[in-house]
Amino acid sequence: MNAEIIEGLIKRLLQESTDPDCLAGTLRRFFRYCATRRSTRADFSGLVPSIRRYRHASLPKGLDDSVLGKMLQTIPRETPVGARDYAIIVLMTAYGIRGVSAAQLLLDDVDWQHSRIRIRAQKGGKEVVLPLMQVHYRAVFTPICAASVAPFWTCS
């Protein structure tokens, strides 16, 4: 066997493997073992490529739009709790708000006249004021007003 044949075999094995990182390490050790025992003419362990591991590669990317739509449809927006839950989920997905920041939101954080929303940042400690997009304004706060969550504030 020569290096070209072994390199081609390694590439094929790594492409077909369900755990290429583990396989690469095993092949490297095997080729080093063969070289030290003089079973091969050369040490082929250098032909096995290192497998890159990305730190956040396994993190979920987010919900698919169809899944999010189905989830939002199941929330009963006629009740105060349902209206609140719907508003929180829409804000979390639209603005990328963390769950902790969404849980800390108050009605006073919404500047109704200027269509802005204030988010208390968890990292860095700074507050962020974002424009409240008209689409989200209607989707979030119309159900809250309809459910009469807080009759003492106005939804204008």
Secondary structure, DSSP 8 states (H G I E B T S, - for coil): --HHHHHHHHHHHHHH-S-HHHHHHHHHHHHHHHHHTT-SSS-GGGGS------TTTTS-----HHHHHHHHHTS-TTSHHHHHHHHHHHHHHHH---HHHHHT--GGGEETTTTEEEEE-SSSS-EEEEE--HHHHHHHHHHHHHTTS-TTS---
